[in-house]
C-alpha cells in the first residue's frame, strides 16, 4: 500500500506505458483554501501528476443540517468524473500523494479502493520525500490524458452512525483525532466537543514520523496494541470528518493489526453530533 520515491521513479520509467502509474496530487490540509492548495501544486509537483481537489471528487458539500458530516461521501457521478479527468483508467495502477503526511492521499486511496480500484499505493512521505530524494519535479499544469475508470461502490466497508453503534456493541471503534479533541478539549472545528462513548483514542498523525513517513509496521503494531486494539476483532474508525479515519485505516493495514479491511465511518464526529439524541462523552 506504500511506495517509496526510488521505487516510484523506477515504475515511472517503465517501457510499457500501462505499467506506469497515474499520479494524483492531493495537496489538501485542514484550514487551507482550495485555491492555496492548487497554488502549492502549481509551484511544484511530480512530473505528470494531476491535481485533485477535495471537492467534489473526494467529498460532497456538507448538508445544512450537518447530516453526513463536513466531508460527506462524494456522489458516484462526481467521483467518477473527477478521477477520469485526473487520468485514472481501469488498467493502469495509481499512486497518490500529498505534501508529506498522507492525510489527503489516504482519503483518495480509500475512496479508490471503495469504488473498486485495487492497484492504488500511497507515496510514503509525499512530495517532501520526493524532493528529499533529489528526484525531478515540474511546475504548472501538465496536459492530462482523460481516463476511463468505471467506479463500482462496495470495495471497502463504509459505515453510518447505526453501523458504528453495531461495532461498539460487538467489535472495537477507534477515534483517530488528536487526543485533546477526543477528551473534549480545544475543540475549534466542530460545534460539540467530546467523543463517542466506548471509542479508543489513537491519533492518526502519530502514525507518521517528523518527516511524514509512516512508522515501521512493527512499531505501528505495538502502538495500536498498547492502546487497546485487539488483533482478532473487527475495527471501525472515525475522526472529525472522515479524512484522518482513512489515514488510520491505511496505517492499520500497513501494520496488519485487527481483522483486515477496517471499516470507516465517513461522516465521523461531525455527522454523529448532527443528531442531539446520540450519546457523547468527554475525558480520557
C-alpha positions as CSV (number, residue, x, y, z in Angstrom):
1,X,0.0,0.0,0.0
2,X,3.0,2.3,0.4
3,X,5.7,3.1,-2.1
4,X,9.0,4.9,-1.6
5,X,10.3,7.6,-4.1
6,X,13.0,5.3,-5.6
7,X,10.6,2.5,-6.5
8,X,8.1,5.0,-7.9
9,X,10.8,6.6,-10.1
10,X,11.5,3.1,-11.5
11,X,7.9,2.5,-12.3
12,X,7.5,5.8,-14.0
13,X,10.4,4.9,-16.3
14,X,8.8,1.6,-17.4
15,X,8.9,0.9,-21.1
16,X,5.3,-0.3,-21.1
17,X,3.0,2.8,-20.6
18,X,0.4,0.6,-19.0
19,X,2.8,-0.2,-16.2
20,X,3.5,3.4,-15.4
21,X,1.2,4.6,-12.6
22,X,-1.2,7.5,-12.9
23,X,-0.1,10.2,-10.3
24,X,-2.6,12.1,-8.3
25,X,-1.6,15.1,-6.2
26,X,-4.0,15.5,-3.3
27,X,-2.4,18.7,-1.9
28,X,-5.0,19.2,0.9
29,X,-4.7,20.3,4.5
30,X,-7.3,21.3,7.1
31,X,-7.9,25.1,7.1
32,X,-6.1,25.7,3.8
33,X,-8.3,27.0,0.9
34,X,-8.7,25.1,-2.3
35,X,-7.0,28.0,-4.1
36,X,-4.0,27.8,-1.9
37,X,-3.8,24.0,-2.3
38,X,-3.8,24.4,-6.1
39,X,-1.2,27.2,-6.0
40,X,1.1,24.9,-4.0
41,X,0.7,22.2,-6.6
42,X,1.3,24.6,-9.5
43,X,4.5,25.7,-7.8
44,X,5.9,22.2,-7.8
45,X,4.8,18.6,-8.2
46,X,5.8,15.2,-9.5
47,X,6.1,15.2,-13.3
48,X,2.8,14.4,-15.0
49,X,0.8,14.4,-11.7
50,X,-2.8,15.6,-11.9
51,X,-4.1,17.8,-9.1
52,X,-7.3,16.7,-7.3
53,X,-9.3,19.0,-5.1
54,X,-11.1,17.5,-2.1
55,X,-14.5,18.6,-3.6
56,X,-16.4,17.4,-5.5
57,X,-14.4,14.2,-6.3
58,X,-13.3,13.1,-2.9
59,X,-16.1,14.7,-0.8
60,X,-19.5,16.2,-1.3
61,X,-20.5,19.6,0.1
62,X,-22.0,19.3,3.7
63,X,-25.7,19.5,4.2
64,X,-27.4,22.3,6.0
65,X,-28.3,20.1,9.0
66,X,-24.9,18.6,9.2
67,X,-26.1,15.1,8.4
68,X,-23.3,13.2,6.6
69,X,-20.5,15.3,8.2
70,X,-18.2,18.0,7.0
71,X,-16.7,15.9,4.2
72,X,-19.5,13.5,3.1
73,X,-19.0,10.7,0.6
74,X,-18.9,12.1,-2.9
75,X,-21.7,11.3,-5.3
76,X,-20.7,8.4,-7.6
77,X,-21.0,10.6,-10.8
78,X,-18.9,13.3,-9.3
79,X,-16.2,10.9,-8.1
80,X,-16.0,9.1,-11.5
81,X,-15.8,12.4,-13.4
82,X,-13.0,13.7,-11.1
83,X,-10.9,10.5,-11.3
84,X,-11.4,10.3,-15.1
85,X,-10.4,14.0,-15.5
86,X,-7.3,13.2,-13.5
87,X,-6.4,10.4,-15.9
88,X,-7.4,7.3,-13.9
89,X,-8.0,4.2,-16.0
90,X,-9.3,0.7,-15.4
91,X,-5.9,-0.7,-16.3
92,X,-3.0,1.5,-15.1
93,X,-2.0,1.5,-11.4
94,X,-2.4,4.7,-9.4
95,X,0.0,6.4,-6.9
96,X,-1.5,9.1,-4.7
97,X,0.5,11.6,-2.6
98,X,0.2,14.9,-0.8
99,X,2.6,17.4,0.8
100,X,4.1,15.0,3.3
101,X,1.8,13.3,5.9
102,X,-0.5,11.4,3.5
103,X,-3.8,12.7,5.0
104,X,-5.3,13.8,1.7
105,X,-3.6,10.9,-0.1
106,X,-5.1,8.4,2.3
107,X,-8.6,9.7,1.6
108,X,-8.0,9.2,-2.2
109,X,-6.5,5.7,-1.6
110,X,-9.5,4.6,0.5
111,X,-12.1,6.0,-1.9
112,X,-10.5,4.4,-5.0
113,X,-10.5,1.1,-3.1
114,X,-14.1,1.6,-2.1
115,X,-15.0,2.2,-5.7
116,X,-13.3,-0.9,-6.9
117,X,-9.8,0.3,-7.9
118,X,-7.4,-2.1,-6.2
119,X,-4.0,-1.1,-7.6
120,X,-3.5,2.1,-5.6
121,X,-0.5,3.0,-3.5
122,X,0.5,6.0,-1.4
123,X,3.8,7.7,-1.8
124,X,5.3,7.4,1.7
125,X,6.3,10.9,2.9
126,X,4.6,12.6,-0.1
127,X,6.1,15.4,-2.1
128,X,8.6,16.2,0.7
129,X,10.1,12.7,0.4
130,X,10.3,13.0,-3.4
131,X,12.2,16.3,-3.0
132,X,14.5,14.9,-0.4
133,X,15.4,12.0,-2.7
134,X,16.5,14.6,-5.3
135,X,14.1,13.5,-8.0
136,X,12.8,15.7,-10.7
137,X,9.7,18.0,-10.4
138,X,7.8,20.3,-12.6
139,X,5.7,23.4,-12.3
140,X,2.5,24.5,-13.9
141,X,-0.3,22.2,-15.0
142,X,0.6,19.3,-17.3
143,X,-1.7,18.0,-20.1
144,X,-3.6,15.1,-18.6
145,X,-5.0,12.3,-20.9
146,X,-8.5,11.6,-19.8
147,X,-9.1,8.3,-18.1
148,X,-11.9,5.7,-18.5
149,X,-12.3,4.4,-15.0
150,X,-15.7,2.9,-14.2
151,X,-16.4,3.1,-10.5
152,X,-18.3,0.4,-8.7
153,X,-19.1,1.1,-5.0
154,X,-18.6,-1.6,-2.3
155,X,-14.9,-2.4,-2.3
156,X,-14.5,-1.4,1.3
157,X,-16.6,-1.3,4.5
158,X,-18.4,2.1,4.7
159,X,-20.4,2.8,7.9
160,X,-23.0,5.2,9.0
161,X,-23.9,6.1,12.6
162,X,-26.0,2.9,13.0
163,X,-23.1,0.9,11.8
164,X,-20.8,2.5,14.4
165,X,-23.3,1.5,17.2
166,X,-23.1,-2.1,15.9
167,X,-19.3,-2.0,16.1
168,X,-19.4,-0.6,19.6
169,X,-21.6,-3.5,20.7
170,X,-19.7,-6.3,19.1
171,X,-16.3,-5.1,17.9
172,X,-14.0,-2.1,18.5
173,X,-14.1,1.6,17.5
174,X,-11.1,3.9,17.1
175,X,-11.2,7.7,17.3
176,X,-8.3,9.0,15.2
177,X,-8.5,12.7,16.0
178,X,-5.9,14.4,18.2
179,X,-6.1,13.3,21.8
180,X,-7.2,16.7,23.2
181,X,-10.2,16.7,20.8
182,X,-11.1,13.2,21.9
183,X,-11.2,14.4,25.5
184,X,-13.3,17.3,24.5
185,X,-10.6,19.9,24.9
186,X,-9.5,22.6,22.5
187,X,-12.4,21.9,20.1
188,X,-12.3,24.6,17.5
189,X,-13.7,22.8,14.5
190,X,-17.0,21.1,15.4
191,X,-19.7,22.7,17.5
192,X,-19.9,19.9,20.1
193,X,-16.8,18.6,21.9
194,X,-16.2,15.1,23.1
195,X,-16.2,11.6,21.6
196,X,-18.4,8.5,21.0
197,X,-18.7,6.6,24.3
198,X,-16.6,3.4,24.1
199,X,-14.2,4.6,21.4
200,X,-10.4,4.1,21.7
201,X,-8.3,7.2,21.2
202,X,-5.4,6.7,18.7
203,X,-4.4,9.9,17.0
204,X,-3.7,9.3,13.3
205,X,-0.9,11.8,12.9
206,X,1.2,10.0,15.4
207,X,1.4,7.1,12.9
208,X,4.0,9.1,10.9
209,X,7.4,10.5,11.9
210,X,8.5,14.1,11.7
211,X,9.2,13.8,8.0
212,X,5.7,12.5,7.3
213,X,6.7,8.9,6.7
214,X,4.7,6.1,8.2
215,X,6.4,4.3,11.2
216,X,7.7,0.8,10.6
217,X,4.9,-1.8,10.6
218,X,6.2,-3.4,13.9
219,X,6.2,0.0,15.6
220,X,2.6,0.7,14.4
221,X,1.5,-2.7,15.6
222,X,3.0,-2.1,19.1
223,X,1.4,1.3,19.2
224,X,-2.1,0.0,18.4
225,X,-2.0,-2.9,20.7
226,X,-0.6,-0.7,23.5
227,X,-3.7,1.5,23.0
228,X,-6.0,-1.5,23.5
229,X,-6.6,-2.7,19.9
230,X,-7.4,-6.5,19.9
231,X,-6.0,-8.1,16.8
232,X,-8.8,-10.7,16.5
233,X,-11.6,-8.1,16.5
234,X,-13.1,-6.1,13.6
235,X,-12.3,-2.4,13.8
236,X,-14.2,0.7,12.8
237,X,-12.6,4.1,12.6
238,X,-13.9,7.7,12.8
239,X,-12.3,11.1,13.1
240,X,-13.8,14.6,12.7
241,X,-14.9,14.4,9.1
242,X,-13.7,11.1,7.6
243,X,-10.2,12.1,6.4
244,X,-7.9,11.1,9.3
245,X,-10.0,8.0,9.6
246,X,-8.8,6.9,6.1
247,X,-5.2,7.6,7.2
248,X,-5.7,5.4,10.2
249,X,-7.2,2.6,8.0
250,X,-4.1,2.8,5.9
251,X,-1.8,2.6,8.9
252,X,-3.7,-0.4,10.4
253,X,-3.3,-2.2,7.1
254,X,0.4,-1.4,6.9
255,X,0.7,-2.8,10.5
256,X,-1.6,-5.8,9.7
257,X,-3.4,-5.5,13.0
258,X,-7.1,-6.2,13.5
259,X,-9.2,-8.0,11.0
260,X,-8.4,-6.9,7.5
261,X,-10.3,-4.1,5.9
262,X,-11.1,-1.8,8.9
263,X,-14.5,-0.1,8.4
264,X,-14.6,3.7,8.1
265,X,-17.4,6.0,9.4
266,X,-17.0,8.7,6.8
267,X,-19.5,11.1,8.4
268,X,-17.5,10.7,11.6
269,X,-17.9,13.0,14.6
270,X,-19.3,15.9,12.6
271,X,-22.2,13.6,11.5
272,X,-22.6,11.9,14.9
273,X,-23.3,15.2,16.6
274,X,-25.9,16.2,14.0
275,X,-28.4,14.2,16.0
276,X,-28.7,15.5,19.5
277,X,-30.1,12.2,20.7
278,X,-26.8,10.4,20.1
279,X,-24.7,9.9,23.3
280,X,-21.4,11.8,23.8
281,X,-18.8,11.8,26.5
282,X,-15.7,13.7,27.4
283,X,-12.4,13.0,29.3
284,X,-9.9,10.2,28.7
